[in-house]
Amino acid sequence: MLVDGFGREVSGVRVSLTDRCNFDCVYCHNEGLGDTRGPMEPADNEMGTDDVVRFLEVVREFGVEKVKFTGGEPMLRQDLAEIIRRTPDGMETSLTTNGTFLPGRAEELRAAGLDRVNVSQDALDREAFAEITKAGAYDKVLEGVEAALDAGLDPVKLNMVVFDGTAEFIPEMVEHVGDNSGLRLQLIEYMPEIAGHPEWAIDIARVHEWLDERADRIEHREMHDRRRYWVDGGMVEIVDPVENETFCANCHRVRVTHEGYLKGCLNRNDDLRPMGEMSRDEIRTTFREVVDNRVPYYGEYMIRDGDGGWEVNEEYVGA
């Protein structure tokens, strides 16, 4: 397994299969690339099936254990089941989706080898959901969650981005997963540094405190040094990367854009590296380079200034 200069093993990759999406969520940052979404038709610049599989086969050589397929909406790729089926043996496969295409396809993906699924669901309130996603697909998402559970993709993790448009729905979502043993909840801190609208951000520490008071037990997860809260039988996890040095110090992922660029950090786009024609040698070389140049965003790339704020560490600009 490759290790970067800060002692962080790269044990997982996050592969964007497309920037196309049938939703238009107000908080979307498209894997840190910004609002780059194109038309719904397949684009020539998307990695082909063989490209994706070849990349996974190469990184498996380096001991990478997990792959998460993302987008855009990855289920817009008609070859998704084939990609999952051809993922190297021993590599855990998971998928982040808005869930609308899971009805009718969840069983196929499970049979192809999909291990887990995350479904974006920011509220149980129909009107709020429509306002956040700019899509009237609330019922279809609920159907998608049920389809995933029926296919044996349990537990299904619900992704909820926490900002001022969703915070009021947290208690209801926590109760929802507590009442449904096949569900878990992942509360994701809103990231204004790449999504814009800093006025939408809320203090995520208040959410931690609220869960601390209600949790029956709290567990520690090694990835990103996260805490898991068990509340009335339901599991709730918080992803809180903003200004979090500990989170960055425990990051073990490299990202791949839909165009086949390697990305060492979600928050940075100045570290994008193309893999050329994506031959095995080109992939190996670029992957090594990206891992060698990985820098924890907070604590290294961004450092404290004299006033307690953050400033760019010039040592890593353009690295």
VENVENVEN-V584782 format. One record per residue. N is the residue number from 1. RES is the residue in one letter. PHI is phi in whole degrees, 0 to 359 (999 if undefined). NEAR is the number of other C-alpha atoms within 12 Angstrom. Layout:
N:RES:PHI:NEAR ; N:RES:PHI:NEAR
This chain:
1:M:999:22 ; 2:L:285:30 ; 3:V:234:27 ; 4:D:279:27 ; 5:G:291:19 ; 6:F:248:22 ; 7:G:78:20 ; 8:R:265:29 ; 9:E:289:27 ; 10:V:263:36 ; 11:S:256:30 ; 12:G:216:34 ; 13:V:231:42 ; 14:R:239:40 ; 15:V:250:44 ; 16:S:278:41 ; 17:L:268:45 ; 18:T:194:42 ; 19:D:259:43 ; 20:R:282:30 ; 21:C:204:35 ; 22:N:269:28 ; 23:F:249:35 ; 24:D:221:27 ; 25:C:300:30 ; 26:V:293:30 ; 27:Y:260:37 ; 28:C:296:32 ; 29:H:239:28 ; 30:N:53:37 ; 31:E:56:38 ; 32:G:84:32 ; 33:L:274:31 ; 34:G:91:25 ; 35:D:281:22 ; 36:T:254:21 ; 37:R:302:27 ; 38:G:260:23 ; 39:P:294:16 ; 40:M:284:18 ; 41:E:288:17 ; 42:P:305:25 ; 43:A:253:19 ; 44:D:294:14 ; 45:N:274:19 ; 46:E:286:30 ; 47:M:304:33 ; 48:G:282:27 ; 49:T:304:26 ; 50:D:296:23 ; 51:D:299:31 ; 52:V:298:42 ; 53:V:296:34 ; 54:R:299:28 ; 55:F:301:42 ; 56:L:295:43 ; 57:E:296:31 ; 58:V:290:30 ; 59:V:291:41 ; 60:R:297:30 ; 61:E:303:23 ; 62:F:269:26 ; 63:G:86:24 ; 64:V:296:33 ; 65:E:257:30 ; 66:K:222:34 ; 67:V:226:43 ; 68:K:245:35 ; 69:F:268:43 ; 70:T:226:36 ; 71:G:217:40 ; 72:G:36:41 ; 73:E:254:40 ; 74:P:296:42 ; 75:M:283:41 ; 76:L:287:33 ; 77:R:280:33 ; 78:Q:288:21 ; 79:D:264:25 ; 80:L:302:41 ; 81:A:298:30 ; 82:E:295:24 ; 83:I:299:36 ; 84:I:297:39 ; 85:R:298:25 ; 86:R:265:26 ; 87:T:297:36 ; 88:P:304:28 ; 89:D:302:22 ; 90:G:86:19 ; 91:M:260:30 ; 92:E:291:28 ; 93:T:245:37 ; 94:S:221:37 ; 95:L:218:44 ; 96:T:252:38 ; 97:T:214:41 ; 98:N:276:43 ; 99:G:88:40 ; 100:T:291:34 ; 101:F:257:35 ; 102:L:292:37 ; 103:P:302:25 ; 104:G:91:21 ; 105:R:234:30 ; 106:A:301:36 ; 107:E:296:24 ; 108:E:298:27 ; 109:L:292:34 ; 110:R:298:30 ; 111:A:295:18 ; 112:A:286:25 ; 113:G:123:30 ; 114:L:295:38 ; 115:D:266:34 ; 116:R:216:34 ; 117:V:218:43 ; 118:N:252:38 ; 119:V:243:44 ; 120:S:287:42 ; 121:Q:212:48 ; 122:D:269:44 ; 123:A:194:36 ; 124:L:265:28 ; 125:D:270:22 ; 126:R:300:22 ; 127:E:293:19 ; 128:A:296:25 ; 129:F:300:32 ; 130:A:295:25 ; 131:E:292:22 ; 132:I:286:31 ; 133:T:267:30 ; 134:K:56:20 ; 135:A:216:23 ; 136:G:264:21 ; 137:A:244:27 ; 138:Y:305:29 ; 139:D:297:23 ; 140:K:294:24 ; 141:V:294:33 ; 142:L:300:30 ; 143:E:297:24 ; 144:G:296:34 ; 145:V:298:42 ; 146:E:297:32 ; 147:A:296:30 ; 148:A:295:41 ; 149:L:296:31 ; 150:D:297:22 ; 151:A:279:29 ; 152:G:90:24 ; 153:L:271:34 ; 154:D:254:27 ; 155:P:284:28 ; 156:V:273:39 ; 157:K:265:40 ; 158:L:270:45 ; 159:N:267:36 ; 160:M:233:40 ; 161:V:281:43 ; 162:V:262:38 ; 163:F:211:33 ; 164:D:292:24 ; 165:G:274:29 ; 166:T:232:35 ; 167:A:306:29 ; 168:E:294:21 ; 169:F:266:26 ; 170:I:302:37 ; 171:P:304:24 ; 172:E:294:19 ; 173:M:291:34 ; 174:V:297:40 ; 175:E:296:25 ; 176:H:300:26 ; 177:V:288:32 ; 178:G:294:24 ; 179:D:273:18 ; 180:N:231:24 ; 181:S:296:22 ; 182:G:276:28 ; 183:L:246:36 ; 184:R:227:39 ; 185:L:240:43 ; 186:Q:243:35 ; 187:L:270:41 ; 188:I:251:33 ; 189:E:297:35 ; 190:Y:297:37 ; 191:M:245:35 ; 192:P:293:26 ; 193:E:293:27 ; 194:I:237:24 ; 195:A:257:28 ; 196:G:81:19 ; 197:H:50:19 ; 198:P:301:17 ; 199:E:292:15 ; 200:W:277:23 ; 201:A:290:26 ; 202:I:238:26 ; 203:D:282:22 ; 204:I:294:29 ; 205:A:299:20 ; 206:R:294:17 ; 207:V:290:30 ; 208:H:303:28 ; 209:E:298:15 ; 210:W:298:20 ; 211:L:288:30 ; 212:D:306:22 ; 213:E:290:15 ; 214:R:252:22 ; 215:A:288:25 ; 216:D:285:18 ; 217:R:203:19 ; 218:I:232:23 ; 219:E:246:19 ; 220:H:252:16 ; 221:R:248:17 ; 222:E:298:16 ; 223:M:297:26 ; 224:H:61:25 ; 225:D:57:23 ; 226:R:273:28 ; 227:R:251:27 ; 228:R:247:29 ; 229:Y:255:34 ; 230:W:257:28 ; 231:V:237:30 ; 232:D:51:21 ; 233:G:88:24 ; 234:G:259:34 ; 235:M:260:37 ; 236:V:233:44 ; 237:E:233:39 ; 238:I:249:44 ; 239:V:256:33 ; 240:D:233:33 ; 241:P:276:33 ; 242:V:287:31 ; 243:E:57:31 ; 244:N:248:28 ; 245:E:295:24 ; 246:T:295:22 ; 247:F:303:27 ; 248:C:292:34 ; 249:A:290:31 ; 250:N:245:28 ; 251:C:274:37 ; 252:H:235:36 ; 253:R:241:40 ; 254:V:243:45 ; 255:R:253:46 ; 256:V:233:47 ; 257:T:281:39 ; 258:H:296:40 ; 259:E:270:31 ; 260:G:91:39 ; 261:Y:259:36 ; 262:L:274:42 ; 263:K:222:39 ; 264:G:282:42 ; 265:C:212:37 ; 266:L:302:37 ; 267:N:281:33 ; 268:R:245:32 ; 269:N:238:25 ; 270:D:277:24 ; 271:D:248:32 ; 272:L:296:31 ; 273:R:228:33 ; 274:P:287:27 ; 275:M:257:31 ; 276:G:61:21 ; 277:E:275:21 ; 278:M:61:30 ; 279:S:288:21 ; 280:R:300:24 ; 281:D:294:18 ; 282:E:295:24 ; 283:I:295:33 ; 284:R:301:27 ; 285:T:297:23 ; 286:T:292:32 ; 287:F:298:43 ; 288:R:299:30 ; 289:E:297:26 ; 290:V:295:33 ; 291:V:296:40 ; 292:D:300:25 ; 293:N:261:34 ; 294:R:294:42 ; 295:V:226:41 ; 296:P:304:37 ; 297:Y:298:37 ; 298:Y:270:29 ; 299:G:104:26 ; 300:E:227:27 ; 301:Y:295:30 ; 302:M:250:28 ; 303:I:233:24 ; 304:R:291:19 ; 305:D:265:12 ; 306:G:293:8 ; 307:D:259:8 ; 308:G:87:10 ; 309:G:270:13 ; 310:W:238:21 ; 311:E:220:21 ; 312:V:289:19 ; 313:N:278:20 ; 314:E:300:12 ; 315:E:299:14 ; 316:Y:252:21 ; 317:V:294:18 ; 318:G:75:17 ; 319:A:292:21
